[in-house]
Amino acid sequence: MGIILSILDQTPIFPGETAVEAFQHTVTLAQRAEALGYRRLWVSEHHDSSFIGGSSPEVLISHLLAKTERITIGSGGIMLQHYSPYKVAENFNVLASLAPGRVDLGIGRAPGGLPRSTQALQRGIENPPTLTEKIVELEKFIHDKLEDDHPLAGLKASPSPETAPELYVLGTSVGSAEIAASLGLPYVFSQFINGDEEVALAAFAAYRTQFNAESGRQPQAIFALSAVVADSDEEAAALAGNHKQVKIHLESGRTLTVGTVEQAEEYGKQSNEKYRIEVKEPEVTKGSKETVRAKLLDLQRKYGVEEFIITTNVPNFEKRLRSFELLQEAVAEAALSEVSSA
């Protein structure tokens, strides 16, 4: 089984950079990813952050589609809990009509920001449906399959593209895998958010054993991870830096990953709940081409996945770009080796 590579870009705004520069980096990365043969590039959704520029993935996707020709562009992901499934379907049907066959619609479960931004996004909304209910309705709008007894029967999310956007469920838990399985949708486990190997194994197992194949689809499991590739293991370790993964555990039972301890503290204050902050080493696949290739092959055997979605948190954009170039070379060399030994 070969390895397929894709990219998640969060449009990071590093110290000394402007949002203009950060978005230009995303455009350049998309164009380079297309030239290198990456399957897809996804952009994320974050709110109320001075460190991440991507607050409106639909707008950014439209721009990236116009700046590229072949690569699939999508969301990783839309935080559907905040929005009307009907409006999200309209947005992505427009994108899919602008670039037929090139649009992915990844749905995330996290809030994408602090409680204050969630309050702003959901202001005036009472008794919202569950996320699963929203995903179900979203898929019906995308494929124009509302039941006759649906309260909105007859409503269409126009325009109707020739090729509908592809839906994906993103998550970091067994619960998210079960949602994807029950709906018969592709599933992406994000290791760079939850590096617990046992949780990942359990999530993929649940996804495959519980997958609902009534739609005619087969399980499609994807693994998202953080990776840094350089000319040597030592350089890759230096580029990866000493970043920490910061989690906040709320008294209500929710656990969220944020960028910094300061953000975690602010999240706790805004939540009006008791909380606990956990700081740990992030899970980063790093090293030379040879080292990273071996690690990816090991992950592939362990989780039974064909596709990896890579995010790379390196402040120097040229080094970040070089990391993606070396990663593609590593996988290409692995494929050649596999053919030679066949």
N, C-alpha and C positions, 0 to 999 in steps of 0.2 A: 504494500500500500504506500503510494507516494505521499508527499507532504504538499499541501496547498497553503500558501501564505496570503494573509490579508492584514490590513492596518486599521487600528483605532487611533485617531488623532483628536486630542482634546483641546487643541489650540491653546497651549500653555503660554502665559505671558510671564516670562522670566524677568527678574530684576534688571532694570535698564532698558527694557523693551516697551514698545507701545502696542496697543491693540492692532493698529494698522500693520505693524511688522509681523505680529503673531499670525494674523490672517493671511498675509502674503506667504509666510512659511507653510501654512496649511495648503495653499494653492500650489506652491512649488512641490511640496511632498506628494500631492495627488498626481501631478503631472509626471513626476519621477517614478512613482509607484506604477503608473500605467506603462511607462517605457520599460520598466523592469519586469513586468508580467505579474504583478500582484493581482489577485482575483478581485478584491473589493477594498474600498476605503470608507470607513465609517467615521462620523463625527458625533461628539457627545453633547449632552445638555446639562449645563450648570448655571445656577442663578446666584446673584448677589455675591460675586467673587471677583476680586481684583487680580487673581492668579490664572483664571481660565476665561477665554474670550467667548466660548461657544454657548451662548444663552438661547440662540434660536437656530436649531439645526436645519429646519426647513429652508430658511433663507440661505444658509451657508451651502446646503446641498445643491440648491438651484444654481448658485454661482460656480460651484465645483463641476457640476454637469456641463456648464457652458465653457469651462476652461479645459475640459478633457473630452475624449472621443469614444473610448471603449470601456474603460474600467467602471465597474459597478460602484455607485456612491449611495450611502445610506446613513441611517441614524443608529447610534449605539449608546443610548437609545432615547426615544421619545418618552418622557415621563407622563404616561397616559392618565395617571391618577388625577392630574391637574386639569385635563381637557375633555372636551366633547369628542367622543369617537367619530361623530359625523364630520366635524370640522377637520380632524386629523385625516380622515379618509379623503375629504376634498383636497386638502393640501397635497397629499401624496399621489392622488389621482392626477392632479395638475403636473406634478414632477414626472410621473410615469408617462404622461402624454408628451411632455417636452423631450424626454429621453427614453424611448420605449426599450424595455428589457434591461434597464440599467439602474433601477431604483430598489433599494431595500428599506424596509420599515422595521427596525428593531425597537422593541418595547422594553423599557426598564422599569424596575419596581421601586427604586430609591426615589426620594423626593427631589434630588438634584440641587439641594441648597439648604439653608438654615430654616427653622420654623417660620421666621418672618417672611421669607419669600414664598413659602408654601401658603401662608395666610393670604398674601397678596394675590397669588395665582388662583386660589380657591375662594376668594372673597364672595360672599353672597350665596355660596353653594351649600345646601342642606341635604343630609341623607344621601350622599353620592353612592352610586353602585360600587360593587367591589371591582378590583382590578380585573379579575377573571371575567366578570360580566361585561366590563368595558371592552376587553379584547375580543370577546365573542361578538359583540355588536359591531366593533370596528371591522372585523373580518366580513361580516354580513354586508356592511356598507361597501367595502372594497370590491366585493364580488357580486353586488346587487342581488342579495339573497335574503332580504327581509321577509319573514313569514307573513302570510295574509292576515294573521291575527295580531301582528305586532302593532303597538300603538302608533308607530310611524309608517305603517304599511303604505307602499307606493312612493315613498321618498327615495330619491336617488342622490348619491354623492357624485355630482358631476364635476368634470367630464368623466366619461367612461373610457379609460385607456385600452388600447389593444392588448397590452400586457400589464396585468395588475402588479402593483408593488409586492415584493416578497415579504411576508411577515416572519419575524423571529422573536422569540422570548429570551430575554437576558436575565441572568440571575446568579446567585451565589449560595444557593441552598437547595435542599431536597424539595422544599415547598415550591420553589420556582420551577424546578424540573418537572414536578407533578402537574403544574399548570400547563406547561408546554406539552407534556405527554397527553393530558386529557383533551387538549384541543387539537392534537395531531400536527403541531407546529415544530419547526426547527428550534433547537435550544443551544444557547451559548452560556457556558460556565465561566465566570470571570475570576481567574485565580489571582490576578493582581489586586483584587479586593478581598477575597477570602482564600488564603493560602493553605487552608486545612485540607491535607490530602484525603483524609477519611471522608470529609464532607463531599469533596469532589467525586470520589469513587461512588459514594452512596447516591449522589445526585444523578450521575450518569446511569447507574444501575436502575434507579427508579424510573428514569426517563425511558429507558429501553424496554423494561418489563411492563410498564403501564401504558405504553404508547398506543394511542387510538388511531388505528389505520383505516377507519371507516371512510375517510376522505380520499383514500387511495394513495396517500403519501407514505413514505418510509421514514424511520427516525433519521434525523440529521443532527449529530452532536458536534459542536465546535468548542474549542478551548481557547480562551482569551488570556494572555499573559503579558507580563512586562519583560522586555529583553533588551540587552545592550551588547552589541558585537563590535569588536575592534581588532586591530592587527595582533594583539597579544592579550592574554588573560589579565595581565597587570594593567594594561591601558583600559580594558573594559571595566575592571573593578574601580579604577579611578574615575571613569566617566559616570559610572552608576552612583558614585558619591556615597554619602552617609545619610541618605534620606530615611525617614522613619515612617512606618505605617501607624496612623493614629485612629483609634476606634473609640467611640463613645457608647457606653452601655447605659440605657435609660431604665428607670425603675419600672416602666410599663412593659419591659421585656424586649424592646426594639434595640438593635445594635446597628450603628451606622459608621461608615468609614469617611473621614474628613481629611483635609490637607495638612493641618497643623494643630498643635495643642491649643493654640489661641482660638482656632475655629471650633474645636471641640468644646472649649470652655464657653464660648459665645453660644454654641448650639444648646448646651446645657442650661444656660441662663434663659434663653428664649423659650425653651420647652416647658419651663416651670415644673420640671420634674427633678427628683434626685438622680444623680448620674455618677458614673465611674468612667475614668479615662484610661485607656490601655495603649501603651506605646511599644511597638515591637519592630523587629527587622522585617522589611518587606520581602516578598518572594520575587526575586529578579533572576531570570536566566541570563547569565552574562559570561563573556569570555571571547576567545578567538573563534574563527569560523569552525575549526575542528571541535572545540569544546562545546559550542552551542549546538552544532549539528548532532553530536552525540546525545546531548540533553533532550533535544526535540524528539529524536528517535526513541529515547527512553520514555518520554511522556506519551508518545504515540502508542507504544506497546502497552503502557500502563492504563491509559484511558480509552484506547480503541478509537481515536479520532483521526480524521484525515486532514482537517483544516485548523490552522492556528491563526488567531487574530492578535496582532502584536501592537503593543503600545510601548513607546520608548521615551523615557523622561530624562533627556540630556539637554542642558541649557544651550550649549554651543550647537547652532542649527546645522552647520556643515558636518560636525561629528555625528549628529543625529541622522542626517541624511546618509552619511557613510555607513552607519550601523545598518540601515535598511538595505543598502547595496551589498554589504558583506553577508547579511543574512540570506538574501536571495542567492548569492553565489554559493553559500554553504549548502542550501537545499538543492540547487542545481547539481552540485558535485555529488551529493548523496544519491540523486536520481541516476547520474551517470554510473556511479559505482554499482548501483543495484542492477542496471542493465548489463554491465560488464560481467557481473557474477552470475547472471541468469543462465 
